[in-house]
């Protein structure tokens, strides 16, 4: 292995460490956005996105995504799905860094869904849908777009037309966002969410949401910059630097636009400057830039710098992303779809815009720079890719969540939802019992099998919840 190869792999691994830390950002963001009685539940899901996700992606996920890409080892790949290197068998040692970086992408896709159905989904349902997303649904889309054999990636009609999605606006965020939408529809709204027109079930700690947002902002710099996957060649450092600049500017545009729209919507002179909306707008802007700031890190070679944008364009893209996020958020609420974290608006809405924006603003061959037939063909091909990805995620989202619903394992009972999932499902309250409300006292429930006076009965280490009206 050459020095350049070592440097490139080290660069990828270090950025992978930072991207992996984004799971902590998602954990804080989601935990702060739910009520205190469901904090432990959301945190264990984020924890298992890492550990269960790694297991599934090791066994089958990477194989379906990239199995057969290495022609030196009995490479067997087709346009739809990979089918080699199960459990990393026969994988070249030089590809371990790629596996690690790809795994943290896969973990992100599963994390998106848990936030949209927070506070009312069964834990067993989470284990099932998370395994299917990480092990099959997401990897197949990855193969289409990023594998050297994928049908979206292979040039069409002998022209220089390939699907451009080099860090996940479509592959990661549209998939996760569409699955989140189907999950939220299938599980239904939380109790009391839409009983009144202005009913909002607010999270329990804004500081935790803010901390999670800042961790994610930090992580996206590595997510975008690290996707360059190379630091030893001429021009690599400049490309990474541009990636970081554009990511920050796009996040700024998204945050400012979302904040201003929220202010206007609540009354320009008497409305609110919303921190939570500002954070989500910034995240939407940064997610949109996934496509635009870096080169392809998969083995298919492309012209250096052909998928970068000027900083001014990065800011404009962020402004539009903020508008797209707020529009999707408004529509989701009007349709009475309960999404506690605005996951659909942030991920699917901004992700779809990113898939289109890359073909408009790419400074070498975007529509706004190269007004010719090829530029419009690239736009059309990316649009087709976005539709195909949406349809795939929609189909499997409905299949998975409706099956879980029919089996009656998708949603917790009404009593448990009112009490909160932390104690009945996990036996580990995140806060003192008195903070949970609904009849909880200062002391924990008894564990001798008798009713404890707090609406909770222990049976063999698990709790049956009963609700007392006051």
C-alpha positions in Angstrom: 0.0 0.0 0.0 1.5 3.4 -1.0 1.8 6.4 1.2 -0.9 8.2 -0.8 -3.3 5.3 -0.3 -2.6 5.2 3.4 -3.2 9.0 3.6 -6.5 8.7 1.7 -7.8 5.8 3.9 -6.7 7.6 7.1 -8.6 10.7 5.9 -11.7 8.7 5.2 -11.6 6.9 8.6 -11.1 10.2 10.6 -14.0 11.8 8.9 -16.0 8.6 9.4 -15.3 9.0 13.2 -16.8 12.5 13.1 -19.8 11.4 11.0 -20.4 8.5 13.4 -20.5 11.1 16.2 -23.5 12.6 14.4 -25.5 9.8 16.0 -25.0 11.7 19.3 -26.4 14.8 17.5 -29.4 12.9 16.4 -29.9 11.5 19.9 -29.9 14.9 21.5 -32.0 16.5 18.8 -34.6 13.7 19.0 -34.6 13.3 22.8 -35.1 17.0 23.3 -37.9 17.1 20.7 -40.0 14.5 22.5 -41.7 14.7 25.9 -39.7 13.7 29.0 -41.6 10.4 29.5 -40.2 9.1 26.1 -36.6 10.1 26.4 -35.1 6.7 27.2 -37.0 5.1 24.4 -35.7 7.5 21.8 -32.1 7.2 23.1 -32.0 3.4 23.0 -33.2 3.6 19.4 -30.3 5.9 18.4 -27.9 3.6 20.3 -29.1 0.5 18.4 -29.0 2.4 15.0 -25.3 2.1 15.6 -24.9 -1.5 17.0 -27.7 -3.4 15.3 -27.2 -1.4 12.2 -23.5 -2.4 12.1 -24.4 -6.0 12.4 -27.0 -6.0 9.6 -24.8 -3.9 7.3 -21.9 -6.2 7.9 -23.9 -9.4 7.2 -25.8 -8.3 4.1 -26.1 -4.5 3.6 -22.7 -3.8 2.2 -23.1 -6.8 -0.1 -26.4 -5.6 -1.6 -24.9 -2.1 -2.0 -21.4 -2.8 -3.4 -20.9 -6.6 -3.6 -19.2 -7.4 -6.9 -17.7 -4.0 -7.5 -14.2 -5.3 -7.2 -13.5 -7.0 -10.5 -10.4 -8.6 -9.0 -12.3 -10.9 -6.7 -14.8 -12.9 -8.8 -16.8 -9.6 -9.2 -20.4 -10.3 -9.6 -22.6 -7.3 -9.8 -25.7 -6.3 -11.8 -27.7 -3.1 -12.4 -30.2 -3.7 -9.6 -28.5 -5.3 -6.6 -25.1 -6.5 -5.5 -24.6 -10.1 -4.5 -21.1 -10.7 -3.2 -18.9 -10.1 -0.2 -21.6 -11.2 2.3 -20.2 -10.7 5.9 -17.3 -9.0 4.1 -16.1 -12.3 2.8 -13.3 -11.9 0.2 -13.4 -8.1 0.6 -10.1 -6.5 -0.3 -8.4 -5.0 2.8 -8.2 -1.7 1.1 -12.0 -1.5 1.1 -12.5 -1.7 4.9 -12.3 2.1 5.2 -15.0 2.4 2.5 -17.2 -0.1 4.4 -16.9 2.0 7.6 -17.7 5.3 5.8 -20.7 3.7 4.0 -22.0 2.1 7.2 -22.3 5.5 8.9 -24.4 6.7 6.0 -26.6 3.7 6.4 -27.1 4.3 10.1 -28.2 7.8 9.3 -31.0 6.6 7.0 -32.5 4.4 9.8 -32.2 7.2 12.3 -34.3 9.5 10.2 -37.3 7.2 10.5 -37.3 6.8 14.3 -37.9 10.5 14.9 -41.0 10.7 12.7 -42.8 8.0 14.6 -41.5 8.9 18.1 -43.5 8.5 21.3 -46.0 5.9 20.0 -44.1 3.1 18.1 -43.5 -0.3 19.6 -39.9 -1.1 20.3 -40.2 -4.5 18.5 -41.4 -2.7 15.4 -38.3 -0.5 15.5 -36.0 -3.5 15.6 -37.8 -5.0 12.5 -38.0 -1.9 10.3 -34.5 -0.7 11.2 -33.0 -4.1 10.2 -34.9 -4.1 6.9 -33.9 -0.5 6.1 -30.2 -0.9 6.9 -30.0 -4.4 5.4 -32.0 -4.1 2.3 -34.1 -1.0 1.4 -31.2 1.5 1.7 -28.4 -0.7 0.3 -30.4 -1.4 -2.9 -30.7 2.3 -3.6 -27.0 2.8 -2.8 -26.2 0.2 -5.4 -28.3 1.9 -8.1 -26.7 5.3 -7.5 -23.1 4.6 -6.2 -22.1 1.2 -7.4 -20.1 0.9 -10.6 -22.8 -1.4 -11.9 -25.8 0.5 -10.7 -28.4 1.4 -13.4 -28.5 5.0 -12.3 -24.8 5.3 -12.2 -23.9 3.7 -15.6 -23.8 6.3 -18.3 -26.8 6.3 -20.6 -26.8 6.3 -24.4 -23.0 6.5 -24.5 -23.3 10.1 -23.2 -21.7 11.5 -20.2 -25.0 11.3 -18.2 -25.0 9.6 -14.8 -27.1 10.1 -11.7 -25.3 12.7 -9.5 -25.8 12.1 -5.8 -22.4 11.9 -4.3 -23.1 12.3 -0.6 -26.7 11.3 -0.1 -29.4 14.0 -0.8 -31.3 11.3 -2.6 -29.8 8.1 -1.5 -29.7 8.8 2.2 -32.2 11.6 2.9 -34.9 11.0 0.3 -35.0 7.3 1.3 -35.1 8.1 5.0 -37.6 10.9 4.5 -40.0 8.8 2.4 -39.8 5.9 4.9 -40.5 8.4 7.7 -43.5 9.7 5.8 -45.0 6.2 5.3 -44.2 5.3 9.0 -45.9 8.4 10.3 -49.0 7.8 8.2 -49.2 4.1 9.2 -48.7 4.7 12.9 -51.0 7.7 13.1 -50.7 10.9 15.2 -50.0 11.0 18.9 -52.9 11.2 21.2 -54.1 14.7 21.4 -51.9 16.0 18.6 -54.7 17.3 16.3 -57.7 17.5 18.7 -57.4 21.3 18.6 -56.3 23.3 15.6 -53.4 24.9 17.4 -52.5 21.8 19.5 -48.7 21.3 19.6 -47.1 18.6 21.7 -43.8 20.3 22.4 -40.5 18.6 23.3 -39.3 18.9 26.9 -35.9 20.6 26.5 -34.8 23.1 24.0 -31.2 23.2 25.1 -30.8 19.5 24.3 -32.2 20.1 20.8 -29.8 23.0 20.4 -26.8 20.8 21.4 -27.9 18.1 19.0 -28.2 20.7 16.2 -24.7 22.0 16.8 -23.3 18.4 16.8 -25.0 17.7 13.5 -23.7 21.0 12.0 -20.2 19.9 13.0 -20.8 16.4 11.6 -22.0 17.6 8.3 -18.7 19.3 7.6 -17.0 15.9 7.8 -19.9 14.3 6.0 -19.5 16.6 3.0 -15.8 17.2 3.1 -14.9 13.5 3.9 -16.9 12.3 0.9 -14.0 13.6 -1.2 -12.4 10.3 0.0 -9.0 11.6 -1.1 -6.5 14.1 0.3 -3.2 13.1 -1.2 -3.8 14.2 -4.8 -3.3 17.7 -6.3 -6.4 19.8 -5.7 -7.9 17.5 -3.0 -7.4 20.0 -0.2 -8.9 22.8 -2.1 -12.0 20.7 -3.0 -12.4 19.7 0.7 -12.1 23.4 1.7 -14.7 24.4 -0.8 -17.0 21.7 0.4 -16.8 23.1 3.9 -17.3 26.7 2.8 -20.4 25.7 0.8 -21.8 23.6 3.5 -21.6 26.5 6.0 -23.1 29.0 3.5 -25.9 26.7 2.5 -26.7 26.0 6.2 -26.7 29.8 6.8 -29.1 30.4 3.9 -31.5 27.6 5.0 -31.5 28.8 8.7 -32.1 32.5 7.8 -34.8 31.7 5.3 -36.7 29.3 7.7 -36.4 31.8 10.6 -37.8 34.7 8.6 -40.6 32.7 7.2 -41.6 31.5 10.6 -41.5 35.0 11.9 -43.8 36.2 9.1 -46.1 33.3 9.5 -46.7 34.0 13.2 -47.0 37.8 12.7 -44.2 39.9 11.5 -44.4 42.5 14.3 -45.8 40.2 17.0 -44.5 36.8 16.0 -41.7 34.6 17.2 -38.0 34.1 16.3 -38.0 30.3 16.5 -34.8 28.5 17.5 -36.1 25.1 16.6 -37.2 26.3 13.1 -33.8 27.9 12.6 -32.0 24.7 13.5 -34.1 22.6 11.1 -33.7 25.2 8.4 -29.9 25.0 8.8 -30.0 21.3 8.7 -32.1 21.3 5.5 -29.6 23.6 3.8 -26.6 21.5 4.8 -28.3 18.3 3.6 -29.1 19.9 0.3 -25.4 20.6 -0.3 -24.5 16.9 0.0 -24.8 16.6 -3.7 -23.0 19.7 -4.7 -19.8 20.2 -2.8 -17.7 17.1 -3.4 -16.6 14.5 -5.9 -17.7 10.9 -6.2 -15.9 8.9 -3.5 -16.9 5.5 -5.1 -14.4 3.9 -7.5 -16.0 5.2 -10.6 -13.6 8.0 -11.8 -15.1 11.4 -12.7 -13.5 14.7 -13.6 -12.0 16.5 -10.6 -14.2 19.4 -9.4 -17.0 18.8 -11.9 -19.5 18.6 -9.1 -18.7 21.7 -7.1 -20.5 25.0 -6.9 -19.5 28.5 -6.3 -20.0 29.8 -2.7 -22.7 32.3 -3.9 -24.6 29.3 -5.3 -24.2 27.4 -2.1 -25.9 30.3 -0.2 -28.7 30.5 -2.8 -29.3 26.8 -2.6 -29.6 27.0 1.1 -32.1 29.8 0.9 -34.3 27.7 -1.4 -33.8 24.7 0.9 -35.2 26.8 3.8 -38.2 27.7 1.8 -38.7 24.0 0.7 -38.4 22.9 4.3 -41.0 25.3 5.5 -43.4 24.5 2.7 -43.2 20.8 3.4 -43.6 21.3 7.1 -46.8 23.3 6.5 -48.2 20.7 4.1 -47.5 17.8 6.5 -49.2 19.6 9.4 -52.2 20.5 7.2 -52.6 16.9 6.2 -52.6 16.0 9.9 -49.5 13.8 9.6 -47.8 13.8 13.0 -44.0 14.2 12.5 -42.5 15.4 15.8 -39.1 16.2 14.3 -40.2 17.5 10.9 -38.1 14.6 9.5 -40.1 14.5 6.3 -39.7 18.2 5.6 -36.0 18.3 6.5 -34.9 15.1 4.8 -37.2 14.3 1.9 -38.1 17.9 1.0 -34.6 19.3 1.1 -33.2 16.1 -0.3 -35.4 16.2 -3.4 -34.4 19.8 -3.9 -30.7 18.8 -3.7 -31.1 16.2 -6.4 -32.5 18.9 -8.7 -30.1 21.6 -7.6 -27.0 19.7 -8.5 -27.9 19.7 -12.2 -28.7 23.4 -12.1 -25.7 24.9 -10.2 -22.8 22.6 -11.0 -20.3 25.1 -12.3 -18.9 23.0 -15.1 -22.0 21.4 -16.6 -25.1 22.7 -14.7 -28.1 24.1 -16.6 -27.4 27.6 -15.4 -23.8 27.4 -16.8 -24.1 25.2 -19.8 -27.4 25.8 -21.5 -27.4 22.9 -23.9 -29.1 19.5 -24.6 -26.7 17.6 -22.4 -27.3 19.7 -19.4 -31.1 19.2 -19.7 -30.5 15.4 -20.2 -28.6 15.4 -16.9 -31.5 17.2 -15.2 -33.9 14.7 -16.6 -31.9 11.7 -15.5 -31.5 13.0 -12.0 -35.3 13.7 -11.9 -35.9 10.1 -13.0 -33.6 8.9 -10.3 -35.4 10.9 -7.7 -38.7 9.5 -8.8 -37.4 5.9 -8.8 -35.9 6.3 -5.3 -39.1 7.8 -4.0 -41.2 5.0 -5.5 -38.8 2.3 -4.1 -38.9 3.8 -0.6 -42.7 4.4 -0.8 -43.4 0.8 -1.8 -41.2 -0.7 0.9 -42.3 1.8 3.5 -45.9 0.9 3.0 -45.1 -2.8 2.9 -43.1 -2.7 6.1 -45.3 -0.4 8.2 -48.6 -1.7 7.0 -47.5 -5.3 7.7 -46.5 -4.3 11.2 -49.8 -2.5 11.7 -51.8 -5.6 10.5 -49.7 -7.7 12.9 -50.7 -5.2 15.7 -47.1 -4.6 16.7 -46.6 -1.2 15.2 -48.1 1.0 18.0 -48.2 0.8 21.7 -51.4 0.7 23.6 -53.2 4.0 24.5 -52.5 3.5 28.2 -48.8 3.1 27.6 -48.6 6.0 25.3 -50.3 8.3 27.9 -47.9 7.1 30.6 -44.9 7.2 28.3 -42.7 4.5 27.0 -39.6 4.8 29.3 -40.8 2.9 32.3 -43.3 0.4 30.8 -41.0 -0.6 27.9 -37.5 -0.1 29.3 -37.8 0.2 33.1 -35.4 3.1 33.1 -36.8 6.6 33.6 -34.7 9.4 32.2 -35.7 11.8 34.9 -37.3 11.6 38.4 -40.7 9.9 38.4 -42.5 13.1 39.4 -41.5 14.8 36.1 -43.5 12.2 34.1 -46.9 13.6 35.4 -50.1 11.6 34.9 -50.1 10.3 38.5 -46.5 9.5 39.0 -45.1 10.2 42.5 -41.6 10.9 43.7 -40.7 7.3 44.3 -40.3 4.5 41.7 -42.9 1.8 41.3 -42.8 -1.2 43.5 -41.6 -4.5 41.9 -43.4 -7.0 44.1 -46.2 -7.6 41.6 -48.7 -5.4 43.4 -50.3 -2.3 42.1 -48.1 0.6 43.3 -50.6 3.5 43.4 -49.1 5.2 40.4 -51.1 3.4 37.7 -48.4 0.7 37.2 -48.3 -3.0 37.9 -45.2 -5.1 37.6 -45.5 -8.6 36.2 -42.3 -10.5 35.9 -40.1 -7.5 35.4 -42.4 -5.7 32.9 -45.0 -3.1 33.6 -48.7 -3.0 32.8 -49.9 0.5 32.7 -53.4 1.6 33.8 -54.5 5.2 33.6 -56.5 6.8 36.3 -58.6 9.9 35.4 -58.4 12.7 37.8 
